[in-house]
Amino acid sequence: MQVADFYFQLPDALIATHPLAERRASRLLVLDGETGNLSHRNFADLLDYVRPGDLMVFNNTRVIPARLFGQKATGGKLEILVERVLGGRSVLAHIRSSKSPKPGSKILLDGGGTAEMVARHDALFELVFEEDVLPLLERIGHMPLPPYIDRPDDAADRERYQTVYAQRAGAVAAPTAGLHFDEPMLEGLRAAEVETAYVTLHVGAGTFQPVRVERIEEHHMHREWLEVTQEVVDAVAACRARGGRVIAVGTTSVRSLETAARNDGKLKPFSGDTDIFIYPGKTFHVVDALVTNFHLPESTLLMLVSAFAGYPETMAAYAEAVAQRYRFFSYGDAMFITRNPAPRGPEETQ
């Protein structure tokens, strides 16, 4: 299966660089997995597509202000993007500078504070700060907007590049399907007798890394930490017992649930790293429907959606979204997709 099969042309004008004034003001493209039919709706209309007894699963990770600026003690400027918090004062991070810092070197942070580079782990640097990391980031860090949002972060991003139900700090990218939900939408779900559950997957910067191989099967996914609790497992079992559907909000919720059912198809509690890679031909064990944003061409997330909805149906939906000028990526519009019972991959549609 070729990565190039998942290419589509996207005009730059369709990349959303700012959020809309209201979270639920986005558009919603509905893809019926059984028929392939498309419907153009507004995000608030999602309530028309849920049923009493459904279970909606959200990712409650919280984005940390993970971007820092500073300089080496020798004077060279650098930029730090925290990838993972290891402990109270230590992190793994990406560093951009003219020359990589060496172990033992000090970093002076803009806004106050210092860090020491203690070790290098492949492309990542282990840093130890002089104070606890999370309060430091809240004080001087910048929100880590995706690379395709070509502007500095501003004060509004502190709130809007964050879901309203975010709880567990650790992500360096937002679970963006959740950005459309506000409190009235959540109340609407409760009124519609839709149950909710929360997984945690701390989204890493690797989610934006391009696939650098030609054949999909040769790609190795980055690792991210997640947790699916017994409470979530019980909620899914109760949903199945009452005949409801499991609706994942975002590909991170999909990857969490499917990781926890990876070994034998049965959902079990899970806590740890995942490198699950879902592309056409892979089986879904838990998720019946999906709320998701529009993803980058040739990205692993577009491959996941194609596995769920079918490759021809997904690519046709994206072509329609471009034609109808939907807004793409993190601050863009959304899709609601029900699972295709017989999804085809690219090789079956040549």
C-alpha positions in Angstrom: 0.0 0.0 0.0 1.5 3.3 -1.1 1.6 6.5 1.0 1.0 8.4 -2.2 -2.5 6.8 -2.4 -3.5 9.2 0.4 -2.4 12.4 -1.2 -5.0 15.1 -2.0 -4.5 18.7 -3.0 -5.4 21.2 -0.4 -5.4 25.0 -1.1 -3.6 26.9 1.7 -6.7 29.1 2.0 -8.6 26.2 3.6 -6.2 25.7 6.5 -7.8 27.3 9.5 -5.3 29.4 11.4 -7.7 30.8 14.0 -10.7 29.3 15.8 -14.2 30.5 15.1 -15.9 32.8 17.7 -17.9 29.8 19.0 -16.7 26.3 19.4 -19.8 24.6 17.9 -20.1 27.1 15.0 -18.0 24.7 12.8 -19.5 22.8 9.9 -20.0 19.1 10.1 -19.6 16.7 7.1 -21.5 13.5 7.9 -20.4 10.3 6.2 -22.7 7.3 6.4 -20.4 4.3 6.6 -22.9 1.8 5.2 -24.0 3.8 2.1 -21.1 6.3 1.6 -23.7 9.1 1.5 -22.6 12.6 2.6 -24.6 15.3 4.4 -23.6 18.9 5.0 -24.6 20.0 8.4 -23.5 22.2 11.3 -21.6 20.8 14.3 -24.5 21.5 16.6 -26.5 19.1 14.4 -24.4 16.2 15.8 -27.2 15.8 18.3 -29.4 14.6 15.5 -27.1 11.7 14.8 -26.7 10.3 18.4 -29.2 7.9 20.0 -30.2 7.3 23.6 -27.9 4.6 25.0 -24.9 5.6 22.9 -21.5 6.1 24.7 -19.3 9.0 23.6 -15.7 8.6 24.6 -13.5 11.7 25.0 -9.8 12.2 25.5 -9.3 14.3 28.6 -5.7 15.1 28.1 -4.7 18.7 28.7 -2.3 20.6 26.4 0.7 22.1 28.3 2.4 25.4 27.1 5.2 23.2 25.9 7.2 25.7 23.7 10.0 27.6 25.4 12.5 30.0 24.0 16.0 30.8 25.4 19.7 30.6 24.7 22.7 28.5 25.5 25.1 29.8 28.1 27.4 30.4 25.2 24.9 32.8 23.6 23.3 30.8 20.8 19.5 31.1 20.6 17.3 28.0 20.7 13.7 26.8 20.9 12.5 23.9 23.1 9.4 21.8 22.4 8.7 19.5 25.4 7.6 16.1 24.1 7.1 14.3 27.4 7.2 15.2 31.0 9.3 12.5 32.8 9.0 13.7 36.3 8.7 16.8 38.5 11.6 18.6 36.9 12.7 16.5 33.9 11.4 16.2 30.3 12.2 14.8 26.9 12.2 17.6 24.4 13.0 18.6 20.8 15.5 21.4 20.5 16.0 23.7 17.5 19.3 25.6 17.4 22.2 26.2 15.2 24.3 23.6 17.2 22.8 21.0 19.5 23.6 21.5 23.2 26.0 19.0 24.7 25.4 17.1 28.0 26.1 19.3 31.0 25.4 22.5 29.1 23.1 25.1 30.7 20.1 26.8 28.9 18.8 30.2 30.0 15.1 30.5 29.4 13.3 33.6 28.2 11.0 34.8 31.1 13.3 33.4 33.8 14.6 30.0 34.7 17.3 27.6 33.6 17.6 24.0 32.4 20.5 21.6 32.0 20.8 19.2 29.1 21.8 15.9 30.7 21.5 13.3 27.9 20.5 12.8 24.3 18.1 10.0 23.3 18.1 9.8 19.5 16.3 13.0 18.3 15.2 14.0 21.8 17.1 15.8 24.6 16.6 15.0 28.3 16.4 18.3 30.2 16.3 19.0 33.9 14.9 22.3 35.1 15.7 24.1 38.3 12.0 24.0 39.3 9.0 21.8 38.7 8.2 21.7 35.0 4.4 22.2 34.9 4.4 25.5 36.9 7.4 26.7 34.9 5.6 26.0 31.6 2.4 27.8 32.8 4.5 30.8 33.7 6.7 31.2 30.7 5.7 28.6 28.1 3.9 29.2 24.8 1.0 27.0 23.5 2.5 24.6 20.9 0.4 25.4 17.9 0.8 22.9 15.0 3.5 23.7 12.4 0.8 24.4 9.7 -0.6 27.3 11.8 1.9 29.9 10.6 1.7 32.5 13.4 2.8 33.0 17.0 0.5 31.8 19.7 -1.6 34.5 21.4 -3.5 34.7 24.7 -6.7 33.3 23.2 -4.9 30.0 22.3 -4.5 29.2 26.0 -8.2 28.6 26.1 -9.2 27.7 22.5 -6.4 25.2 21.8 -7.8 23.2 24.7 -10.9 21.2 25.2 -13.5 22.4 27.8 -13.1 19.0 29.6 -9.3 18.8 29.6 -8.1 17.5 32.9 -4.8 15.6 32.8 -1.8 17.7 31.8 0.7 16.2 29.4 -0.2 16.7 25.7 1.8 18.9 23.3 -1.0 18.9 20.7 -4.7 19.1 21.2 -7.1 16.2 20.6 -8.7 18.6 18.1 -12.1 16.8 17.5 -12.9 17.8 21.0 -12.4 21.5 20.4 -15.9 21.7 18.9 -17.6 20.8 22.2 -18.8 23.5 24.6 -20.9 23.1 27.8 -24.2 23.5 26.0 -23.2 20.7 23.6 -22.2 18.4 26.5 -25.5 19.3 28.2 -27.3 18.4 24.9 -25.7 15.0 25.0 -26.9 14.4 28.5 -30.4 15.5 27.5 -30.2 13.0 24.6 -29.4 10.3 27.1 -25.9 9.7 25.7 -23.4 8.4 28.2 -19.9 9.7 28.4 -16.5 8.3 29.3 -12.9 9.6 29.3 -9.7 8.1 28.2 -6.3 9.8 28.4 -3.8 9.9 25.5 -1.1 12.6 25.8 -0.7 13.6 22.2 3.0 14.0 21.2 4.6 16.2 18.5 5.1 13.1 16.5 1.5 13.3 15.4 2.6 16.0 12.9 5.6 14.1 11.6 5.3 13.2 7.9 5.4 9.5 6.8 8.9 9.2 5.2 8.6 5.8 3.5 6.8 4.9 0.3 5.1 1.8 1.6 2.7 2.2 4.5 3.6 -1.1 6.0 7.2 0.1 6.5 6.2 3.1 8.7 7.0 3.0 12.4 4.7 5.0 14.6 5.8 7.4 17.3 5.0 6.3 20.9 2.4 8.1 23.1 1.3 7.4 26.6 -2.3 6.5 27.2 -4.7 5.2 29.9 -7.9 3.3 29.6 -9.4 2.6 33.0 -11.6 -0.1 34.3 -14.4 2.5 34.5 -14.1 3.0 30.7 -14.1 -0.8 30.1 -17.3 -1.1 32.2 -18.9 1.8 30.4 -18.3 0.2 27.0 -19.6 -3.2 28.3 -22.8 -1.5 29.5 -23.2 0.3 26.2 -22.9 -3.0 24.3 -25.4 -4.6 26.7 -28.1 -1.9 26.0 -27.5 -1.9 22.3 -25.8 1.4 22.1 -22.9 2.5 19.9 -19.4 3.5 21.0 -18.6 6.9 19.5 -15.0 8.0 19.7 -14.3 11.7 19.8 -11.1 12.0 17.9 -8.5 9.6 16.5 -6.7 9.7 19.8 -9.8 8.2 21.5 -9.9 5.6 18.7 -6.2 4.7 19.2 -6.7 4.5 23.0 -9.7 2.1 22.8 -8.2 0.0 20.0 -4.9 -0.3 21.8 -6.6 -1.5 24.9 -8.3 -4.2 22.8 -5.3 -5.0 20.7 -4.2 -8.4 22.0 -7.4 -10.4 21.6 -10.1 -8.0 20.5 -11.5 -7.7 24.1 -11.3 -4.3 25.8 -9.2 -4.4 29.0 -7.7 -1.7 31.2 -4.5 -0.4 29.8 -1.8 2.1 30.9 1.4 2.7 29.1 2.8 3.6 25.7 1.2 2.8 22.4 2.6 2.7 18.8 -0.6 1.4 17.3 -0.8 2.2 13.5 -4.3 1.7 12.0 -4.5 1.7 8.2 -6.8 0.0 5.7 -7.0 -3.7 6.3 -6.8 -3.3 10.1 -9.8 -4.4 12.2 -11.7 -2.2 14.7 -12.8 -4.0 17.8 -14.5 -1.3 19.9 -15.4 1.9 17.9 -18.7 2.2 16.0 -18.7 5.9 15.1 -16.2 8.7 15.0 -16.1 12.5 15.4 -12.9 13.8 13.8 -11.4 16.8 12.1 -9.9 16.9 8.6 -6.4 15.6 8.5 -3.2 16.2 6.5 -2.6 14.6 3.1 -0.6 11.3 3.4 -0.9 11.4 7.2 -1.3 8.4 9.5 -4.6 9.9 10.8 -6.0 10.0 7.2 -5.1 6.4 6.9 -6.9 5.6 10.2 -10.1 7.3 8.9 -9.8 5.4 5.6 -9.5 2.1 7.5 -12.7 3.1 9.4 -14.8 4.5 6.6 -13.3 2.8 3.6 -10.6 4.3 1.3 -12.8 5.4 -1.6 -15.5 6.8 0.7 -12.9 8.8 2.7 -11.1 10.2 -0.3 -14.4 11.2 -1.9 -15.5 12.9 1.3 -12.2 14.9 1.3 -12.7 15.9 -2.3 -16.1 17.1 -1.4 -14.9 19.0 1.6 -12.3 20.8 -0.5 -14.9 21.6 -3.2 -17.3 22.9 -0.5 -14.5 24.9 1.2 -14.6 23.3 4.6 -11.9 24.5 7.0 -9.1 22.0 7.6 -6.9 20.8 10.5 -6.8 21.7 14.2 -9.0 24.8 14.2 -11.1 23.6 11.2 -14.4 21.8 10.7 -15.4 18.3 11.6 -16.8 15.0 10.3 -19.1 12.5 11.9 -18.5 9.0 10.5 -20.3 5.7 11.1 -18.1 2.6 10.6 -18.1 1.0 7.2 -19.0 -2.7 7.7 -16.9 -3.7 4.6 -14.2 -1.1 4.1 -12.0 -1.3 1.0 -8.4 -0.2 0.7 -6.6 1.5 -2.2 -5.5 -1.8 -3.7 -9.2 -2.9 -4.0 -10.3 0.2 -5.9 -7.7 0.5 -8.6 
